[in-house]
Each structure stands twice: as structure tokens, then as C-alpha cells.
Amino acid sequence: MAYDFNPFKKQLTASEDWLKKEFQQIRTGQASPSILDSVRVEVFGAPMAIKELASVMIEGSRTLRIAPWDTKQSKDIEKAITIANLGLSVVTDDQGLRIMFPELTADRRKEIAKIAKEKMEEAKKQVRAHRDIVVKDFQAKEKAGAMGKDDAFRGQKDTQKLVDDANKRLEEVYTKKEKELLN
């Protein structure tokens, strides 16, 4: 009996995508517009993403430029970034806002690397949870007689191989982010 691993593979990919998205929001010493993705600006009573209200450009290695389409919203954007507590300096001028990334100290870089490792462990927990569901499914099918013992064992072995591959990819993503943080 062939088992459909496609939903399981999609869940593993979703865990990897989640980790990548989380890592985009962890700031390094370099300016990156993706750090502002989680910031919501209260406009006309509704929360909106900054990229829906303005253009965000990299101005320098440690500076972003936010040019709101409606300059009246500059103060709202500044307030939202300040409340988000991302450790960024915000300056408003006649062209919009300038976001400055302060230089990271060695201690702060290590702290951020620890946070990144925690995020990776969280992604691995998601992978293990997905694996446990599939393994229980194999066990239930075996118990119900819908699958032989050998097929269930082989399926669990294949599941573990997929989990090992997913964990390896998560480790690679983390290693890349760690290098970026500590250099």
C-alpha cells in the first residue's frame, strides 16, 4: 500500500518557510526592509503594513528610507516603528522617514544568535509534531489491519528520513543566519 507523503512534505516545507520568515525579522547590522514586515501602522482605524503605505528603500548599508505616499502618515509610521521596539532609530524629515540600524556589539550579536537558535528549535518541534502525527497514522492503520507490519515499519522509516532531511535544511538555514549575525 502506497502512503501519500505529500501533505507531510508540505508541512515540513511550511516549517522551513516559517523559520526563514522569522530569520528575516531578526536584524543584523545591515539594513533590511524585511525587518519592518511585522510592523503594523494604525491608519483610519485599521492596521496596515508599512509597504502598503509607503515605499521602503535601502539608502545605505545601515539606513532605510521610507517614503509615505501620504506624508500625513509619517507620524503614524514613526509611532508604529517605535512601539515595535526593534532597536532602530527613526528620524522624520521632509522626504519621509530615515530608519538607522545601530552597530551591533559582540554581546548583542551573541544574544541575537541565541534567539535565532531558539527559533530553529521551535521549527524542529513543529517538524517532530508533524512526524508524530504521521507515525500514529501508520500505527493506527497497522492496528486496524489496513496495513501490514512491514509496510508500517517501512513507512515510519521513510517518515524519519524525511524528518532528518528537513532538520538538515533547518540547520543549514540557521548556520547561514548565524554566520551573517556573528560576522
C-alpha positions in Angstrom: 0.0 0.0 0.0 1.4 3.4 -1.0 1.2 6.1 1.6 0.6 9.7 0.5 3.5 11.7 2.0 2.6 14.9 0.1 0.7 16.6 3.0 3.5 15.7 5.3 6.1 17.2 2.9 4.0 20.4 2.6 4.0 20.7 6.4 7.8 20.2 6.5 8.2 22.9 3.8 5.9 25.2 5.8 8.1 24.8 8.9 11.2 25.7 6.9 9.4 28.7 5.3 8.3 29.8 8.8 11.9 29.7 10.0 13.1 31.7 7.1 10.5 34.3 7.6 11.3 34.5 11.3 15.0 34.9 10.4 14.2 37.8 8.1 12.8 39.7 11.0 15.9 39.1 13.2 18.1 42.1 12.5 21.8 42.0 11.7 24.0 45.1 11.4 22.8 45.5 7.8 19.7 47.4 6.7 17.0 45.1 5.5 13.4 46.2 4.7 12.1 42.8 5.8 12.6 43.7 9.4 9.6 46.1 9.0 7.3 43.3 7.8 5.8 42.6 11.2 5.2 46.3 12.0 1.5 47.4 11.7 0.5 51.1 11.4 -2.9 52.2 12.6 -4.4 54.1 9.7 -8.1 55.1 9.6 -8.8 52.6 12.4 -7.2 49.6 10.6 -3.8 48.1 11.0 -1.8 48.2 7.8 1.7 47.0 6.8 4.3 49.8 6.1 4.8 48.5 2.5 1.0 49.2 1.9 1.5 52.9 2.9 4.9 53.8 1.6 7.9 52.7 -0.5 10.8 51.3 1.5 14.3 51.6 0.1 17.8 50.8 1.2 19.6 54.1 1.4 22.9 52.9 2.8 24.4 49.8 4.5 22.7 50.7 7.8 19.9 53.0 6.6 16.5 52.6 5.2 14.4 55.3 3.6 10.6 55.2 4.0 8.7 57.5 1.6 5.0 57.5 2.6 2.6 58.1 -0.3 0.6 60.4 2.0 3.1 62.5 4.1 0.4 62.9 6.8 1.1 59.3 7.7 4.7 59.8 8.6 4.0 60.3 12.3 1.8 57.2 12.4 4.6 55.1 10.8 7.2 56.6 13.1 5.0 55.8 16.1 4.4 52.2 14.9 8.1 51.5 14.4 8.9 53.0 17.8 6.2 50.9 19.5 7.5 47.7 17.7 10.8 48.1 19.7 13.1 46.8 17.0 16.1 48.7 18.3 16.1 51.1 15.3 16.5 54.9 15.3 13.8 56.8 13.4 14.2 60.3 12.1 11.4 62.2 10.2 12.4 64.7 7.6 10.7 66.4 4.6 11.1 63.3 2.4 9.7 60.8 4.8 11.5 58.7 7.4 15.0 57.5 7.7 15.5 54.3 9.7 19.0 53.8 11.1 20.4 50.5 12.2 22.9 50.9 15.1 26.1 49.0 15.0 25.7 45.7 16.9 28.0 44.9 19.8 29.6 41.5 20.1 27.4 40.7 23.1 24.2 41.7 21.3 25.2 39.6 18.3 25.6 36.6 20.5 22.2 37.3 22.1 20.6 37.5 18.7 22.3 34.3 17.6 20.7 32.6 20.7 17.3 33.9 19.7 17.9 32.5 16.2 18.8 29.1 17.6 15.6 29.1 19.7 13.6 29.8 16.6 15.3 26.9 14.8 14.5 24.6 17.8 10.9 25.8 17.6 10.8 24.9 13.9 12.3 21.4 14.7 9.5 21.0 17.3 7.0 21.7 14.6 8.6 19.0 12.4 8.6 16.5 15.2 4.9 17.2 15.9 4.1 16.6 12.2 6.2 13.4 12.3 4.3 12.1 15.4 1.0 12.5 13.6 2.2 10.5 10.6 3.7 7.8 12.8 0.5 7.5 14.8 -1.4 7.2 11.5 0.9 4.3 10.4 0.4 2.6 13.8 -3.4 3.0 13.6 -3.5 1.6 10.1 -1.4 -1.4 11.2 -3.6 -2.0 14.2 -6.8 -1.8 12.1 -5.3 -4.3 9.6 -5.3 -1.8 6.7 -1.5 -2.1 6.5 1.0 -4.9 7.2 3.6 -4.7 9.9 6.4 -4.4 7.3 4.7 -1.6 5.4 4.1 0.3 8.6 7.7 -0.1 9.6 8.9 1.0 6.1 6.6 4.0 6.2 7.8 5.1 9.6 11.4 4.7 8.4 10.6 6.8 5.3 8.9 9.4 7.5 12.1 9.6 9.7 14.2 10.0 6.6 12.0 13.0 5.5 12.3 14.4 9.0 16.1 14.1 9.0 16.3 15.8 5.7 14.0 18.6 6.9 16.1 19.1 10.1 19.3 19.2 8.0 17.8 22.0 5.9 16.7 23.9 9.1 20.3 23.6 10.4 21.6 25.0 7.1 19.3 27.9 7.3 20.4 28.6 10.9 24.1 28.2 10.1 23.7 30.8 7.3 21.9 33.2 9.6 24.5 32.6 12.4 27.3 33.5 10.1 25.5 36.6 9.0 25.0 37.6 12.6 28.4 36.9 14.0 30.5 38.4 11.1 
